[in-house]
Amino acid sequence: MKVFIGLVLACIGIAMIVSCFFQFPALDDLVPAYLKKEFGQFGSIHWYLTQSNGRYTTIPIFLLITPGPESIVWYPWLLLLFIVFAIVCTYWFLKVASRNLLTDQPGTSTLMLLSGMLNFTFLAIIPEVATYFYWLATSITYLFPFSLFLLYLTAWINYFSNNSNKWKQAIIISLLTLLLGGCNEVMMYFAFAIPFLIAAMLVASKHRIPQQFILIFAVTFLMAAIVLSMPGNLERTNHYGATQSLIISLTGSVFRTFKLILVLLTNPLFYISCAGVIIACTQLNPRIVEFFKTKRTNWIVELLTLVALLLCFDLLIRQLANNVIPPRAINILICITLIGCWWIIIMNSFRFAGLLNYIRTNYHKANTVYCSLFLIALLGSSFFKDVISNLMLLPVHATVLNQRVEAMETAKHNGLKTAVILPYSEAVNEQLQLRYKGKSRFVQEEFKLPPSFAYFKDEPFSEEHAFAYAEYYGIDTLVAGNARYLRRGLDESKRVHR
């Protein structure tokens, strides 16, 4: 069964990797080339951090490595780099967790399989795969930070292990806290909250708070102070001035939190993954079980705390940042919530000792049932359907976008300063007719373009983004539909000219 699941996951993984090579820069990816030309490499970083965004960890990386049009060939490889980093971090997280929590540590092949199952569970539950894997701007500002967050959790697990150097792990936690604070708002929030949640649990269980927490608390407050005082964050949030009443924000936060929880509760893989954690609890280290028996909270309080964390985060974003949580942030919020649910199961495993004894007696049967259910749920999910459809649609999508680039390159080669861009639907129809001839209508009815794995906003036909698109590809004027757009720098107003 494990070999079969491994082969299935490998096939899906290859399809996901292949999808990287049909992606194109979008929206924020277009900005670095202009900023570096206008302000220089380090001047662009200074401008971004003071005028647009205060993410002091990810913005420098974004501006340093995002390719311009002359090096666009590296775009898919950069996407693949962050995907591989996420997989490696997942593997390391599971390796350290199993080493410290379980009596019988899985082998390398089993850990690799579990890492794949964990990542595909995330992918099958999150609402927007395109911004999780296939948009470089969010690979740097969301996927990479989430990978660091897994290393952060790994450091906490190491900290509480018997044989660890407490001060060494505290320093690692502190450094990761500073890095996470400068990644995005989700990471800043949870990197701030987790130390205090752990301390609260220790106090409630009448355990002494270790002296290393003084360093961790100090660095956590320092991180929050740095983030909140970054000029880019002040500009982005209008100096944290609320634009609506607290009641309106709270109502919206309750509704959004409810929707986020429904994403989990309506997906079979959520329940199957929880069942997998319960099976893993049969091998929990007795020392860990005894430690959790001393805690004074129950699973209801812990689940409510997790929900409260989500609610408070949404409320803070609405009140301080004057925004709502975008799907790219919801992606990692769901992943963190999943991990939180699994941790609550581990902490309360002693409460269902009878069930664990039954599973131990029938371990191989339970493991087979779990693996079978996981495979059925994954292959029956909308995510797997999207994998198949994207393999068909991404080549068509990429051809259309390549034609746009070729139209601009041809115009420049012929000494023209204006390029005509066909509407996306018209160009897609042409490609489908060429590829499928009489079957093109069937393909259009069965599959929706643009593909769900491509982050596509049709910049040439957007009044807000066409000028940046023209600048990125080095054309003076774009003719898109009935509008003409000048490149950034030729028109100070950056508005459409009809």
Long-range contacts (C-beta under 8 A, 24 or more apart in sequence): 1-368, 1-371, 1-372, 2-109, 2-110, 2-113, 2-371, 4-375, 5-113, 5-117, 5-371, 5-374, 5-375, 6-109, 6-112, 6-113, 6-116, 8-375, 8-378, 8-379, 9-113, 9-116, 9-117, 9-120, 10-116, 12-120, 12-378, 12-384, 12-387, 13-116, 15-387, 15-390, 15-391, 16-83, 16-123, 16-133, 16-387, 17-80, 17-83, 18-391, 19-133, 19-134, 19-390, 19-391, 19-394, 19-453, 20-76, 20-77, 20-79, 20-80, 20-83, 20-133, 20-134, 21-76, 22-76, 22-394, 22-395, 22-397, 22-398, 22-454, 23-75, 23-76, 23-79, 23-134, 23-135, 23-398, 23-454, 23-455, 24-72, 24-75, 24-398, 24-401, 24-454, 24-456, 25-66, 25-67, 25-72, 25-75, 25-136, 25-472, 26-135, 26-137, 26-455, 26-456, 26-457, 26-459, 27-137, 27-455, 27-457, 27-459, 27-465, 28-62, 28-137, 29-66, 29-75, 29-135, 29-136, 29-137, 30-459, 30-465, 30-468, 30-469, 30-471, 30-472, 31-468, 32-62, 32-63, 32-66, 32-68, 33-66, 33-68, 33-69, 33-471, 33-472, 34-468, 34-471, 34-472, 34-488, 34-489, 35-63, 36-63, 36-68, 38-489, 48-232, 49-230, 49-231, 49-232, 50-231, 50-232, 50-235, 51-231, 51-232, 51-235, 52-232, 52-235, 52-236, 53-232, 53-233, 53-236, 54-182, 54-227, 54-230, 54-231, 54-232, 54-233, 54-234, 54-236, 55-141, 55-182, 55-183, 55-184, 55-232, 56-182, 56-226, 56-230, 57-145, 57-179, 57-180, 57-181, 57-182, 57-183, 58-140, 58-141, 58-144, 58-145, 58-182, 58-183, 58-184, 59-141, 59-232, 61-140, 61-144, 62-137, 62-140, 62-141, 65-140, 66-136, 66-137, 66-140, 68-472, 69-405, 69-472, 69-473, 69-474, 75-136, 78-136, 78-139, 79-133, 79-134, 79-136, 79-139, 82-139, 82-140, 82-143, 82-144, 82-147, 83-133, 83-139, 83-143, 85-144, 85-147, 86-119, 86-143, 86-144, 86-146, 86-147, 87-115, 87-116, 87-119, 88-147, 89-147, 89-148, 89-150, 89-151, 90-115, 90-118, 90-119, 90-147, 90-150, 91-115, 92-150, 92-151, 92-154, 93-150, 93-151, 93-153, 93-154, 94-118, 96-154, 96-157, 96-158, 97-154, 97-157, 100-157, 100-158, 100-160, 100-161, 100-285, 101-157, 101-284, 101-285, 101-288, 101-346, 102-280, 102-283, 102-284, 102-285, 103-283, 103-284, 103-285, 103-286, 104-283, 117-276, 117-374, 120-378, 120-383, 121-269, 121-273, 121-338, 122-334, 122-335, 122-338, 123-383, 124-267, 124-269, 124-377, 124-378, 124-381, 124-382, 124-383, 124-384, 125-263, 125-264, 125-267, 125-269, 125-270, 125-334, 125-338, 126-263, 126-330, 126-331, 126-334, 126-335, 127-263, 127-327, 127-330, 127-331, 127-334, 128-327, 128-328, 128-330, 128-331, 129-383, 129-386, 129-452, 129-453, 130-452, 130-453, 130-454, 130-455, 131-327, 131-328, 131-331, 131-455, 132-328, 132-331, 132-332, 133-453, 134-453, 134-454, 134-455, 135-328, 135-455, 138-328, 138-455, 141-183, 141-184, 142-184, 142-186, 142-328, 142-329, 142-331, 142-332, 143-332, 144-183, 145-180, 145-183, 145-184, 145-186, 145-187, 145-332, 146-187, 146-332, 146-335, 146-336, 148-176, 148-179, 148-180, 148-183, 148-187, 149-180, 149-187, 149-190, 149-191, 149-332, 149-336, 151-176, 152-176, 152-177, 152-180, 152-191, 152-194, 153-339, 156-194, 156-198, 159-212, 162-287, 166-210, 166-212, 167-212, 169-212, 170-212, 170-213, 170-215, 170-216, 171-215, 173-216, 174-215, 174-216, 174-219, 177-216, 177-219, 177-220, 177-223, 178-219, 178-222, 178-223, 178-226, 180-223, 181-223, 181-224, 181-226, 181-227, 182-226, 182-227, 184-329, 185-313, 185-317, 185-321, 185-329, 186-313, 186-329, 186-332, 186-333, 186-336, 188-223, 188-224, 188-227, 189-313, 189-316, 190-309, 190-336, 191-220, 191-223, 192-220, 192-223, 192-224, 193-309, 195-220, 196-220, 197-305, 201-295, 201-297, 204-295, 204-296, 204-297, 205-294, 205-295, 205-296, 206-294, 206-296, 207-294, 236-321, 237-320, 237-321, 237-322, 237-323, 238-322, 240-320, 240-321, 241-322, 242-319, 242-320, 242-322, 243-322, 244-318, 246-319, 249-315, 249-318, 249-319, 250-315, 252-314, 252-318, 252-324, 253-311, 253-314, 253-315, 253-318, 254-311, 256-314, 256-324, 256-325, 257-307, 257-310, 257-311, 257-314, 260-310, 260-330, 260-333, 260-334, 260-337, 261-307, 261-310, 261-337, 263-330, 263-334, 264-334, 264-337, 264-338, 264-341, 267-381, 268-373, 268-377, 268-380, 268-381, 269-374, 269-377, 269-378, 269-381, 270-338, 270-341, 272-370, 272-373, 272-374, 272-377, 273-338, 273-342, 273-374, 274-341, 274-342, 274-345, 275-370, 275-373, 276-370, 276-374, 277-342, 277-345, 277-346, 278-345, 278-349, 278-352, 278-355, 278-356, 278-359, 279-359, 279-363, 279-366, 279-367, 279-370, 281-345, 281-346, 281-349, 281-356, 282-356, 282-359, 282-360, 282-363, 284-346, 284-349, 288-346, 289-349, 289-350, 292-346, 292-347, 292-348, 292-349, 292-350, 293-350, 295-347, 298-348, 298-351, 299-344, 299-347, 299-348, 299-351, 302-344, 302-347, 302-348, 303-341, 303-344, 306-337, 306-340, 306-341, 306-344, 309-340, 310-337, 386-452, 386-453, 389-447, 389-451, 389-452, 390-451, 390-452, 390-453, 390-454, 392-443, 392-447, 393-447, 393-449, 393-450, 393-451, 394-451, 394-453, 394-454, 396-428, 396-431, 396-432, 396-435, 396-449, 397-428, 397-449, 397-450, 397-451, 397-454, 397-456, 399-431, 400-424, 400-427, 400-428, 400-431, 403-427, 404-460, 405-473, 408-473, 408-474, 408-475, 409-473, 411-475, 412-474, 412-475, 417-475, 417-476, 417-477, 418-475, 418-476, 418-477, 418-478, 418-479, 418-484, 419-475, 419-477, 419-478, 419-479, 420-479, 420-480, 421-460, 421-461, 421-478, 421-479, 421-480, 423-461, 423-480, 423-481, 424-449, 424-450, 424-458, 424-461, 460-485, 463-495, 463-496, 466-496, 467-491, 467-494
